[in-house]
Amino acid sequence: MPILPMFPLGTALLPGSDLPLRVFEPRYQQLVQDCMAAPDGPRFGVVLIARGHEVGGGEQRHDVGTVARIVFETDLGRGHRGLECLAEERIRVTRWLPDDPYPRAEVEPWPDSGSGPVDLSRLTGPMGRLYGVLDRLTSGRAPLPPATTELPEDPGARLFALARYIPMGEADRYAVLTAPGPAERIEVLLEAISTAIDLAEWKLKG
C-alpha cells in the first residue's frame, strides 16, 4: 500500500476543489518540506477531523479522504507558509501509522463504483429553486454555479463539482465524499439541496 503524509482538517475536501492552506505548526512545516522533495510529486492526503482540532494533535480522524497536490507554495515569513493545492482522487485509509512527526497512513485509491445510469437532470429543478431562494436572501448577490459546459463530463466528477455550489455542513459534505458512486451521490445532493432550501426560506421569514 502507498504511504502518504496526511493533513487532518476541519473540512471534507471534495475531488476537484481548490484548497488554500496556511501552515505554521512545525510538524506540518516538515510535511510540506518532505512533500516538495518527494519523487512522485508534492502530494498529501486530507481527511476530515471526526473529533478534536486542527492545531495541536490528538484529533480523531475519518478514514475516507482526498489526495491534494501542492501547485504553489510561498514563504509568508515568521514561520508561516502559504499553499495553494488542488484536490485529486478519493482515497481510503487502510492503516494509520505513528505521527512521526506528522500523520502518515497507508492508503488505497477509491474510484467510483459502477452504479448504472444517472439522470443528472434531476438536479436542474432543485438547483434552480435553491438559487432562486438564495438570490432573494442575498439581494441578488448569490454566486451562480457554473454553466453545464464548464462542468466535467464524467457524472461522478460533475456531481462533486456541483456539490461545491450547494451550501451544506461538513457532515453532509462528507456524505457526498463517501457516496460509493454517482447514483448514491445524486441522492445525497438532492437531500442537501432540500435542506439548504428549507434553511434559506426560514431565514427569509425571520
Phi, psi and omega in degrees: 000136175294147178252130180239143164298144184236141181235094176291133181227168178274021179221146174272112185274122181266141177308137181092350182278154169276146180226101172275138180225145168246118186254129180221337178292138181305322182295324180276337169299319178293321177302313181297316180300316180293321179297317183294337181263357185291138183293334181263016175103162183280084185234146174211163178265147176239127175233153178282135175287125179279325179202137181115199187229161181290329186258135171106338180087179178080008183283157170265140190237146169286162186253006173245132182208202186218144173280133176244137178250129177286121179253344178204136181221137181218148176274117182268357181085163179054036177076016180249141174237142175255132179238142167243121186235158176237128179284133181248240188278159176280145180224160170241138175278125176264334178198129173277137176258165179301144175288105186215081000267352182243166180298142175220156181205151166280131185228162173224146176298148176232083177289162177299143173280153176282107186246020177086180181298145179234127180270092183293342180294345177298339181275343189299308181296309179300320178295321178297317178295319180300311184285338171294317179291317180296325179296319177292321183292326184256011181055044175085011183257006180290127178292136182274149175293161182292160175294156181305324182292343181267357183265156178298151179286321182299128184302317181296314179294324179296320179292322174299318180295315180296327181300333181291346182252013178247120178297124179201158177280173184292328178297317178293321179296322177293325176296323175297314182298322187267000174298127188302324182204183184301322182298319178285324183294322181294328178292319177297318180294319179299320178293319179295321178296316179300317178296318181294322177296313180301316181293318180294320178293324176297319179294325178296329180280344185285000000 
